[in-house]
Amino acid sequence: MKFLAIFSFIIVILMGLILSQSMYSENDIHTYLERSVPFVGTDIPRIQGIDGDGIKIAIIDTGVDFNHPDLFGWGPDGKVIGGYNFIQEGQPPMDNNGHGTQVVGVVAADGQAVGVAPKAKILAYKVSEDGEGVSSDLIIRAIEKAIEDDADIINISLGVNKTNTKIEKAVNLALEKEIFVVTAAGNDGPGLETIGSPGRNFGSVTVGATYNNLTSSLVATLEIDEKPYTVIPMVGNQKIEDAITGKLVFGGYGKVDDLKNLDVKDSILIVERGSDVEGELLYFSIKETNAADAGAKAMIVYNNISGIFLGELIHEFVEPDYSPRIPVVSIDREEGLGIVESINGNNAVLNLFFNPDYLAHFSSRGPVSPFYIKPEIVAPGAYINTTQSNAGYNFTSGTSYAAPHVSGAAALLLQKNPQLHHHEIKSLLLTTVEPVSDAYGDKFSIQESGAGRLNIAKAFDAKLIIEPPNFVTLASSDNKVVEKQFQLKSIDGTWGGFDVTFDGPEFIKFGWELVDENILNVRMSVLEDNFGEHEGKMMISHEEIQYVVPFLLHYTPGSVSVVQQNEKLFFEIYHPEEWSFAKISIINSDDGTIDTTTATPNKTTSMDVYQNAEYWVDAKIRVNGNASSAYNTIDVKTIEERERFDFDIPERQMVIIAGAIVIIGVIGIIKRR
């Protein structure tokens, strides 16, 4: 997956036109990467002299333009102290694309633009020439080289669109070497289950994207007959003070001829993107002008191909005196066609307002597994003004630029507390976030935004490390009470003002007790059969700071029990209804290896295990022709590890081969007789 911004065409917009959306003067533009760096709370570390000095951050990307004045120097005395060019071996990792330079700028620019950790040093590993095609093998080699070069932090803003177990293993190796690994979630949102490798990795910190502290960070809402729709404001819109209400009118492609015989006055016009005349350039600015001239209050443009898009009212071909007069938003083609087909004098309500802590529509969402949460955190990734190749600066968007905000934050924490382990840094960053709310004031789900938006200032002042910083818990109709234990560590040894509260479903009863100051036991009891996935948050107050620990609860009708006997795992299925068959998948949490077996009501099911690890058990139980899920985990620590032999041969062919071997053996015996 190329984690370049889904908004990449914004790059061609004249900077002055983009800046016309901002209330800041041109003289303020390059200070602290526009607004995102101070927005996430770098001022407090700056005051205390914490700036990333002495920290080495590996950037696995398209290289870096180390001739840029804000990233100047290649070699021991420069900003980029080392790295490797895997595309043109023997050459320095010079960036010919711009993506890597943009990422590095967010982390460590130190000049006209100032990154999160401006004094940090960079190790640049070039694994892609254009950011388009990214070899998983090169990502793996770059991770291994970063380990060899003693990196403190690895930032990976590139990836692939699927699970890659080899990349997962390489990331795990880096974590074992106490390297903090940050990965971008990807730009395949807003659909769920859109995160690929290495963002899927259990141990890395996966980062989604929010908007930025700019007036260009507009959010739009659209409701038709009280039903909400996802819409995106076009570039050039301004926020509006009051919601716009009007009858819906379909206006074809928004041409003058399309509107001349329609009653468009005071309406919210909906039109199709593009034109019905081949080769005609019907810009959004032309459609907006036609709609405004006809008296419309606002306009909705639905896509002429599948999906949603970001449109531009302000662009390089616009008339010099053009200024938008009405709000214009874009919408997915399928939803747009649905609206057009159902128009019957119904009213729509449109609103545009400023909300930097809003999840960017392109940001990839989880889940990636029933057993852990992805993404874990979000950071500014829209309209980021950062360093560009050839000594330039440019606005760009994508989770690629959210991830380095977190990498820079880790550098600041590591400089302040060099003794911190990578999982302790992860805890500080994930438990001190800010909430991320949608256009209606409701918080985004954990599967969309993780714990919330990065707050470096709060993490910097935090004194309590909580592990794990988020969790998934499992309950079933035959086991309605679950317990979870948390390890607590006070950085300065203080324990004053400790308290725990919960924000979760009403049918779950919560309880807690503190054991020996550093162990927190939490008890959750399910009071009614509300099967499904439920989420909530545990809040821990300590020394006037509130820490947030999000959780997911899987409450299932059935269950799968698992016990270890020597080098085997034995499974037992339970379901309150009659069941006929179950497929059981066992995932090794260390390397992602998946083994499967089956169970029936009269069959004892077991599986060999080859190494000590935590194993996740995912059972799909067939009940009356439907599949019902059940989950469990087991931590195996007592076996003598042995080598397993895996052959990439389908099961059916293996049976045939085994049968052939038996027949050959029998024939051989007969002949010898």
Summary of the structure (lengths in Angstrom):
residues: 673
radius of gyration: 27.6
end to end distance: 62.0
largest distance: 101.2
contacts: 2419
relative contact order: 0.11
helix: 21%
strand: 32%
